[in-house]
Amino acid sequence: MPETSIIKLIRDHNPLFKKVNYLLQDGINIHAGNMPAEYNFIEENINILTEYYDFLGYKLQNYDSNFYLSVPRKDRYTSFEYFSKSETFLGMYLALKFFQNTENPTFNADELFEELNSIFPLENLYEIFVKRMQNFYESDKRLETVNENYAKTLRQLNKYNFLDIVSGTPGNINYSSIEIKGSIKRFFDLALELYDKQSKEEMDIEEILNIFIKDTEFDNDEGADGEWE
């Protein structure tokens, strides 16, 4: 890539380039409807930006009118490294639900939490949304803490443009109706990677996510150390 191409692009569009670069490297989807100026900037300079991010070790991709960066992992690209454990877990769960019902990919946040709580043991949900603990025991307070962090995770996925709040507000997202956007495919790629590692021909959503809980290590567990019982 000629060095002058990216330098000229940065010089001629410095504020916009800096904003786009920050958003992409922060893992945020740049959607045509939500960010038209940023989206058009990428489209108009797609060749230069594609080569630039390729040089940095990323892949600039577009799915469902969303530009985003992914990174190579073995034989495919995935955005896995950008997100926390809770964001990755919930993102994969919502991605699989999205492809089960693409015509009406909406859910009630409170009902989805009850669904997760019925599928996965509280200890696993606590590890995902709060932190890993030895000698774990269940309590109403710990269930409440998981629910609070689940809501925070939904807000983050909304911030990244994976979700749209159909009715309700971010502050009261636990009881909101939410639409899953097509950009959630980024997490489906990670689910496929986990699926590829297994020898079984058919796996359901619970099995894939239990593999994630068991086999995936993150540098930092989320959640505060101080907990009131």
N, C-alpha and C positions, 0 to 999 in steps of 0.2 A: 504494500500500500504506500503510495507516495506520501511522504511525511507532510508535504504542503497541503494535502487534501484535508486532513483532520485539523491541522493548525488553522487553516483558512476558515473551516467550519466553526471552530471554537471562537476565533476572532470576530467573525461576522455575526455570530448568534450566541455570544457568550452567556448572557443570563438564561436564555432558553435551553442551551446545551447543558449548562450546569444543573438546571432544574430537572431536565430529562435524565441526565446521568445519575443524579442523586436518587430519583424515584426508582429507576431501573435497578440500581445496585442495592437499594433498600428492599427489593422484592415486590414493589408495588406494580400492579398491572396498569398500563396506560391505555385506557379505553377510549374508543373513538367518540362515544357519546358524552363521557364525563370530562375528558381532557382533549378537546378537539385541536387546540393549538399545538400541544405537545405531540399528539398522534400524527397530525399533518407534518410536523417537523421531521419526525422519524420517517414517514413515508417518502417525503421529498428528498431525504438524504440516506435512503435505505442502504445503498451500496457502500458508502463511506462508513456508516455506523456499523454495518455488519462486519466489515473488515476490521474496524477498530476493536469491537468487542471480541472478535475471534482472536485477535492479537493478545488480548488480555486473558484469554482462556474461557470466555463465555460464548454462548450462542444466542443471538437475537432472534426471537421467534414471535410468530403472530398466530393466535387462535381465537376465533369468534370475535374479531375486531379488538383484540387485546395484544399489545406488544409487551413482551417480558423477556428477561434474561434467564437462561438455564445454564447448567454446568455439566460437563461430561462425567458420566459414571458408567464405566464398562462400555456396554454396547448401545447406550441410549443417553439422552440428556434429561436431567431432572433438576428441579429447583430445591431439592431437599435441604441443602445447606443453609438456605436463607431463614428457615423458620424454626421456631421453638418446638419442643416435643409435643406440647399440647396443640399448637397450630397444625403440625404435621398430622397428628392423630385425627383431629377433628376434620381437617381438610380431606384426608383420605376417605373418612367415613362419609362425608358429604359428597365427595366425587363419585363414589360407588352408588349412592342414592340418586345422584343426578342422572347417571346413565341408566338407572332402572326406570326413570320417569322423566324423560326429557321434555315431554309436552307440558307438564305442570310441576316444575321442580321447586315447589314451595314447601315450607314446614313451619310449624309452630315451635318456637324455641323451648318453651316449657315442656311440651310433649316429647321433643327430641331428647331432652335431658332425662326424662322418665324412661325413654326407650334405652338410652345408654346404661342407665342404672339397672335396668332389668336384664341386660345382656352381659355386662361386665361386673365382676366383683368390685366392691367399693375400694378395696386395697389397690386394684389396678387403676381405677379412675383417680385415686389420690396420687399415685405415682405419676400418672400422666399430667394431671392438672395442677398438682401442688409440688410434691417431692417424694422421693423414695424413703421409706421408713422401715427400720427393723422393729420386730415385735409389734406389728400393726394390730390395732383393734378398732372395731367400728364404733362410731358415736354419731349422734345427731349433729354435733358441732363440725365433725369432719365432713359429713355429707353436705352441710351448709357451705363449708369452705370450698369444696369441689364445685358446687353450684356457682359460687361467686367467681371462681377462676374460669369456669366454663363460659360465663357471661363475658368476662374480659377477653377470652379467646375469640368469641363471636365478634366482639367489637374490632379486634385486630383483623380478622378475616374480612370484615366489612370495610375497614380502612384500606386494605390491600386490593379492594374491588373484586373480591370473590363472591360477595353477598350483597344483596339489596334489601333494605328494610321496607317491606310492603306496607305494613301498618305497625305503629309503635315508634319508639325513639331509641337511639343508642344507649341513653341513660337507663331505659327500662327494657332493655333488649331481651331479658328473660321471658317476657310475655309478648314478644313481638312475632308477627308473621314475616317470614324471611324467604326471599327467592334466591336460589343457588344460580350463579351465573356460569356461563360456559367456560370462563377462565379457570374454573375449578379443575379442569383437565390436568393442570400442572401436578396435582396430587394423585390423579389417576395413574400418571406415568410411574410414580413411586410405588403405588400399589401393584402395578404390573411387574415391577422389578422384584418385589417380594414374592409375587406369584411364580415368577420364573425360577426362583431358588428351590421351589418345592417339586416333589416328584408326583404328587397327586394331580389327576387331570381336572378335577372340579373342586373348588374351594368356595365357601361362602364368605360373606363379609366379616363375620365374627372370627373365623379362622385366620384370615389375612391380618386383621388388626391384633389378634393375640400373638401372632408371629412378631409384629412390630413391637409390642410391649415387651416381649421376651428377649428379642435379639438385637434391638437397636440401642446403641449407647450414645448419649449426648454429653458434651463437655460440661454443661452446667444444668443441674436440675432447677426447675422453676419453683417459686414459692418461698414464703418467709420462713425463717427458722423458728421464730417465736409463735407458738400456737396456744391459744387458751382452750382448754377442754370444756 
